Amino acid sequence: MEAATEQEAALFKVLSEPTRLTLAVLLALRGETCVCMLAEALEAPESKISRHLGVMRAAGVVEARREGTWMHYKLVEPRSDLERRLQECLRDSLGKLHTLKDTRERLTNAICRSELSPAERRTARAAARAAAKHGRPVHPR
């Protein structure tokens, strides 16, 4: 197999996992986004989202920017016609899937915790702990 074909196969392999595919769609729709907002949109722990984004970063699908303790991710600039068309497909086709409607809405309504004051973050963490104690999966804002 040619090296170029192996690179394309690796790209599709990374995106073959449903959480990573959803993350790619959200980043194609929104652009640079804080991991806390992506976790809220997917209703998943930040550690899980960070792990998937790490796999995507290692494969060259996303790039990261640190802002204090917060990590912001975006899709890399397309390096080939395939990557450009794939990002268009993520945004224009997969981004409109009805099955992602609730996820898109949660991302739209998410508030990046890096924008909250320390007091607001403490309040949000306390509310999340209380909700978790009662079995409700609420992610802190």
C-alpha positions, 0 to 999 in steps of 0.5 A, spaced: 500 500 500 502 506 498 504 511 503 499 516 501 493 511 501 496 509 508 495 516 511 488 516 508 486 510 511 489 512 518 484 519 517 478 514 516 480 510 522 480 515 527 473 518 524 470 511 525 469 511 532 462 515 533 465 520 539 470 522 535 466 523 528 461 527 532 467 531 535 469 532 528 462 534 526 461 539 532 468 542 530 467 543 523 460 547 525 463 551 530 470 552 529 475 552 535 471 550 541 473 549 549 473 541 551 468 543 557 463 545 551 464 539 547 464 535 553 457 538 555 454 537 548 456 530 548 454 529 555 460 526 557 466 527 562 471 531 560 476 526 561 473 522 555 472 527 551 480 529 552 482 522 550 478 522 544 481 529 542 488 527 544 487 521 539 485 526 533 491 530 535 496 525 534 493 523 528 493 530 525 486 531 525 485 537 530 490 542 533 489 545 540 491 551 544 491 552 551 488 558 555 490 558 562 488 551 564 483 550 558 484 547 552 481 549 545 480 545 539 479 546 532 480 542 525 487 543 522 487 547 516 486 542 510 492 539 507 489 536 501 483 536 497 480 530 500 481 533 507 478 539 504 472 535 502 471 531 508 471 537 512 465 540 508 462 533 508 462 533 516 459 541 516 454 540 510 452 533 510 453 530 517 452 536 521 445 537 519 443 529 521 437 529 525 440 524 530 445 530 532 440 535 533 440 535 541 448 535 541 448 541 536 443 545 541 447 543 547 453 546 544 449 552 542 447 553 549 454 551 553 458 556 556 465 555 556 467 555 564 474 559 562 469 565 561 466 564 568 469 568 574 472 563 580 465 564 584 461 562 578 465 556 577 465 554 584 457 554 584 457 550 578 462 545 580 457 544 587 451 544 583 454 538 578 456 534 585 449 535 588 446 533 581 451 527 581 449 525 588 442 524 586 444 520 579 443 526 575 448 526 569 449 534 569 456 537 567 458 543 571 458 549 567 
